[in-house]
Every structure is written in structure tokens, then in C-alpha cells.
Amino acid sequence: MDVLLVFSALFSAVVTAFLVLSLALLSPDMSQQTVDALTAISLQLASMKAPSSSAPPAYQAPQSFAPATSSVVINIFWALSLTISLFTSVLAMLAKGWLHNYATGLPSGPAEQARQRHWRYDTLIDWNVPAIVSALPILLHVAVFVFLVGLLIFLWPSSTVLST
């Protein structure tokens, strides 16, 4: 269980780094907007110096920004991967606590210990703890797979540029 928690934490850190990098793809390039504004100001200043017979240059409004579909898909995959990984971490911590409580704090008498241990075992079965513990590695595998799909989409344009 500890290995699962460590892997989940490290994987979440890696996915978070990629997600922070890709979130910039969802917003407009502020430097380009600055260049556009400065160009418009330059054109206005140039038109003021020119003779009045010439028409002032037409102002071109900046285009509305819409992120690329691939950027949106990449962010969806990576956010989903991070969510699954964090959900797995929470479930692993809960399961570890449940299993710790199952094994500790038994009464001193053997008959009472057996009764208490059996009651705790029945409770673990009723709450499907074995199924939850078995599902944790599968959830992490799904998170890794979803991350890799997003990474493939992220790297695909660079591989097609390199291959031509």
C-alpha cells in the first residue's frame, strides 16, 4: 500500500507539471496582443504625421482567441489523469487506515479477540474493502494510460514535423 501511495504521489507531481505547462495553451498569447496594440498605435502616430490628404490606416481589431482542439483535449486527458491519481491516493489512504484499524486495538481475552476480529472482518467485507484495495492498482494504470494518451496527442505535431 505504501508503494502505491508513493507512486501515486510522484505520478501526480509529474502530471501536475505537464498540466501547468499545457494550461498556457488555453489562453491567448499576451505578447502577440501587445505587439498588435503597439502596431495600431504606430499606425495612428504615422497617420498623424502624414499629410491630411491621405486616409488614416484602417484599424484591424484583434481576432478573438479560440484554443486549438488538441490543446483542449490534452488538458482534458491530463486533468482526468490527475483526478484519477488523486482519487486513488485518497482511497489508498482510507484503505490503509481501515486495514490498520482491523489489525490493532484488540481486547485482551482470546474469546473477545476472536469475536472482535470476526466482527471487523465482516465489516471489511460489507464495505467491499478487498475489492477497493484490488481496484487501486487498476485505477493507477488507468491514470497512467490516460496521461500517455494526452502525451501522445501533445507530442504528435512535433513528430510529424520531424518526419517530413
Contacts in CASP RR format, 6 or more apart in sequence:
PFRMAT RR
TARGET T0000
AUTHOR 0000-0000-0000
METHOD contacts of the structure
MODEL  1
MDVLLVFSALFSAVVTAFLVLSLALLSPDMSQQTVDALTAISLQLASMKA
PSSSAPPAYQAPQSFAPATSSVVINIFWALSLTISLFTSVLAMLAKGWLH
NYATGLPSGPAEQARQRHWRYDTLIDWNVPAIVSALPILLHVAVFVFLVG
LLIFLWPSSTVLST
1 92 0 8 1.000
1 95 0 8 1.000
1 96 0 8 1.000
1 99 0 8 1.000
1 133 0 8 1.000
2 96 0 8 1.000
4 88 0 8 1.000
4 92 0 8 1.000
4 136 0 8 1.000
4 137 0 8 1.000
4 140 0 8 1.000
5 89 0 8 1.000
5 92 0 8 1.000
5 93 0 8 1.000
5 96 0 8 1.000
7 140 0 8 1.000
8 85 0 8 1.000
8 86 0 8 1.000
8 88 0 8 1.000
8 89 0 8 1.000
8 92 0 8 1.000
8 140 0 8 1.000
9 89 0 8 1.000
11 85 0 8 1.000
11 140 0 8 1.000
11 143 0 8 1.000
11 144 0 8 1.000
11 147 0 8 1.000
12 82 0 8 1.000
12 85 0 8 1.000
12 86 0 8 1.000
12 89 0 8 1.000
15 78 0 8 1.000
15 81 0 8 1.000
15 82 0 8 1.000
15 85 0 8 1.000
15 143 0 8 1.000
15 147 0 8 1.000
16 82 0 8 1.000
18 78 0 8 1.000
18 147 0 8 1.000
18 151 0 8 1.000
18 154 0 8 1.000
19 75 0 8 1.000
19 78 0 8 1.000
19 79 0 8 1.000
19 82 0 8 1.000
22 71 0 8 1.000
22 74 0 8 1.000
22 75 0 8 1.000
22 78 0 8 1.000
22 154 0 8 1.000
23 75 0 8 1.000
25 67 0 8 1.000
25 68 0 8 1.000
25 71 0 8 1.000
25 74 0 8 1.000
25 75 0 8 1.000
26 67 0 8 1.000
26 71 0 8 1.000
26 72 0 8 1.000
26 75 0 8 1.000
27 65 0 8 1.000
27 67 0 8 1.000
28 65 0 8 1.000
33 62 0 8 1.000
36 62 0 8 1.000
40 59 0 8 1.000
40 60 0 8 1.000
43 56 0 8 1.000
43 57 0 8 1.000
43 59 0 8 1.000
44 56 0 8 1.000
44 57 0 8 1.000
44 59 0 8 1.000
46 57 0 8 1.000
47 54 0 8 1.000
47 56 0 8 1.000
47 57 0 8 1.000
70 153 0 8 1.000
70 154 0 8 1.000
70 156 0 8 1.000
70 157 0 8 1.000
73 150 0 8 1.000
73 153 0 8 1.000
74 150 0 8 1.000
74 153 0 8 1.000
74 154 0 8 1.000
77 146 0 8 1.000
77 147 0 8 1.000
77 149 0 8 1.000
77 150 0 8 1.000
77 153 0 8 1.000
78 146 0 8 1.000
78 147 0 8 1.000
78 150 0 8 1.000
80 146 0 8 1.000
81 143 0 8 1.000
81 144 0 8 1.000
81 146 0 8 1.000
81 147 0 8 1.000
81 150 0 8 1.000
82 143 0 8 1.000
84 139 0 8 1.000
84 140 0 8 1.000
84 142 0 8 1.000
84 143 0 8 1.000
84 146 0 8 1.000
85 140 0 8 1.000
85 143 0 8 1.000
87 139 0 8 1.000
88 136 0 8 1.000
88 139 0 8 1.000
88 140 0 8 1.000
88 143 0 8 1.000
91 132 0 8 1.000
91 135 0 8 1.000
91 136 0 8 1.000
91 139 0 8 1.000
92 136 0 8 1.000
95 129 0 8 1.000
95 132 0 8 1.000
95 133 0 8 1.000
95 136 0 8 1.000
98 124 0 8 1.000
98 127 0 8 1.000
98 129 0 8 1.000
99 129 0 8 1.000
99 133 0 8 1.000
101 120 0 8 1.000
102 117 0 8 1.000
102 120 0 8 1.000
102 121 0 8 1.000
102 124 0 8 1.000
106 112 0 8 1.000
106 113 0 8 1.000
106 116 0 8 1.000
106 117 0 8 1.000
107 113 0 8 1.000
107 116 0 8 1.000
124 130 0 8 1.000
END
